Amino acid sequence: MEKHTYQPIDEETLFLVSQTFKALSDPTRIRILHLLFEKECSVTEISNCLELKQSNVSHQLRFLKQLRLVKYRRDGKTLFYSHDDEHVINMLQQTIHHARHH
C-alpha cells in the first residue's frame, strides 16, 4: 500500500481559499457570478437584471475582481464584466445543482 505524506497548505494558498469561500458565501456575489457565467454584462446591466443599486454592484465587483473571479474589458467608457475562473464557476454550478436536488 502506498503511503501518502501530509502536505500542509501554505499560508498564501490558505488565505486565497478562505477569501474565495468568503466571496461565495454572499448571496449578492453568488447572483452576480451566476449572471456573469451566463453572459458578459456592464454594471448597469447587472444592476437592472438583478435589481440592485449600481453602487452595490460596483462594490461587489471590486471584491470579486481582487480575487480574480471576474475580469473586465473596456469598450469606450463602459466596462463589461465576465467570469474569470472556470474552477470557481464549476464549483458554484455544482453547488447550485446540489442545492436544487435536495
C-alpha positions in Angstrom: 0.0 0.0 0.0 1.3 3.4 -1.0 2.0 5.9 1.9 0.7 9.4 1.5 2.5 12.1 3.3 0.6 15.1 4.5 1.3 18.3 2.6 0.2 21.3 4.6 -1.4 24.2 2.8 0.9 27.2 2.6 -0.3 30.4 4.2 -0.9 32.3 0.9 -3.0 29.5 -0.6 -4.9 29.1 2.6 -5.7 32.8 2.6 -6.9 32.7 -1.0 -9.0 29.7 -0.5 -10.7 31.3 2.6 -11.3 34.5 0.6 -12.8 32.6 -2.3 -15.2 30.8 0.1 -16.0 34.2 1.7 -16.8 35.5 -1.8 -19.1 32.6 -2.4 -20.8 33.0 1.0 -22.6 36.2 0.0 -25.9 35.9 -1.9 -25.4 39.0 -3.9 -21.9 37.9 -5.1 -23.4 34.4 -6.0 -26.1 36.1 -8.0 -23.6 38.3 -9.9 -21.2 35.3 -10.6 -24.1 33.2 -11.8 -25.3 36.0 -14.2 -21.7 36.5 -15.4 -21.4 32.8 -16.1 -24.4 33.2 -18.5 -23.2 36.4 -20.2 -20.9 39.4 -20.2 -22.5 42.4 -18.6 -21.9 46.1 -17.7 -22.6 47.3 -14.2 -25.8 48.9 -15.4 -27.0 45.6 -17.0 -26.1 43.7 -13.8 -27.9 46.3 -11.7 -31.0 46.2 -13.8 -31.1 42.4 -14.2 -30.6 41.7 -10.5 -32.5 44.7 -9.3 -29.5 46.0 -7.3 -28.1 49.5 -6.8 -25.2 50.2 -9.1 -23.0 51.2 -6.1 -23.6 47.8 -4.5 -22.8 46.0 -7.8 -19.6 48.1 -8.2 -18.6 47.3 -4.6 -19.2 43.5 -5.1 -17.4 43.5 -8.5 -14.4 45.2 -6.9 -14.2 42.4 -4.3 -14.6 39.7 -7.0 -12.0 41.3 -9.2 -9.4 41.4 -6.4 -9.8 37.6 -6.1 -9.6 37.2 -9.9 -13.1 35.7 -10.0 -14.3 38.3 -12.5 -12.5 40.3 -15.3 -13.5 43.2 -17.4 -12.9 44.7 -20.8 -13.4 48.3 -21.7 -15.5 49.4 -24.7 -15.4 53.2 -24.8 -16.4 54.4 -21.4 -18.2 51.2 -20.5 -16.7 48.2 -18.6 -18.0 44.8 -19.4 -17.6 42.1 -16.8 -17.3 38.3 -17.2 -16.3 35.4 -15.0 -12.5 34.8 -14.8 -12.2 31.4 -13.2 -13.6 28.2 -14.6 -12.8 26.3 -11.4 -14.9 28.6 -9.2 -17.7 28.8 -11.7 -17.7 24.9 -11.9 -17.8 24.7 -8.1 -20.6 27.3 -8.0 -22.6 25.4 -10.7 -22.2 22.1 -8.9 -23.3 23.6 -5.6 -26.4 25.1 -7.2 -27.1 21.7 -8.8 -26.6 20.0 -5.4 -28.9 22.5 -3.7 -31.7 22.1 -6.2 -31.7 18.3 -5.9 -32.2 18.2 -2.1 
